Amino acid sequence: MPDNTEKSLDTLITELYIQQDILEIIRTIQSLADKIVQNYGAASALDIRREIVSTQNYINQNYSRDLSVEMLASLVYLTPDYLSRLFKKSTGKSLSQYIRQVRMEQASELLRTTSRKVIDIGTSVGYANYSYFCQSFREYFGRSPEKYRQEESL
């Protein structure tokens, strides 16, 4: 039997129409169904990837805003739980870990390259609470923002 996965839809329909053997009709239909399933799986994976990339882009551009899973999910038309699972599966990080990473990397950049006050940097990267920013920064980098600035500015 020839490989039907590379044949066009028109060719497969023509073969079905002229076929007299029921087993050959079943094989042709099965081949067509397999091709549809393969194409659907590839398209589905790309759609998921686009949703994750869109979420990452939004976080990268809006890290200073209040970001919630619910709000991010609504941007890509998914439920919060489903987006959370897809994001973790695709990136290996939870949404909150990714948001924190983006914020911490931006904060470290500002600490190294500006003389802005630490409280202002914390606010500009999305932390309304100064002590929570300092605690989060210390957990992420292993030192306080002030100590980080001193050591990295040398």
KAKAUR-V746656 format. One record per backbone hydrogen bond with DSSP energy under -1.0 kcal/mol. CO is the residue of the C=O (numbers start at 1). NH is the residue of the N-H. If there is no record, write none. Layout:
co/nh
CO/NH
CO/NH
This chain:
co/nh
4/7
8/12
9/13
10/14
11/15
12/16
13/17
14/18
15/19
21/25
22/26
23/27
24/28
25/29
26/30
27/31
28/32
29/33
30/34
31/35
32/36
33/37
34/38
35/39
36/40
37/41
38/42
39/43
40/44
41/45
42/46
43/47
44/48
45/49
46/50
47/51
48/52
49/53
50/54
51/55
52/56
53/57
54/58
55/59
56/60
57/61
58/62
62/65
68/72
69/73
70/74
71/75
73/78
79/83
80/84
81/85
82/86
83/87
84/88
85/89
86/90
87/91
88/92
94/98
95/99
96/100
97/101
98/102
99/103
100/104
101/105
102/106
103/107
104/108
105/109
106/110
107/111
108/112
109/113
110/114
117/121
118/122
119/123
120/124
121/125
122/127
123/126
129/133
130/134
131/135
132/136
133/137
134/138
135/139
136/140
137/141
138/142
144/148
145/149
146/150
147/151
148/152
149/153
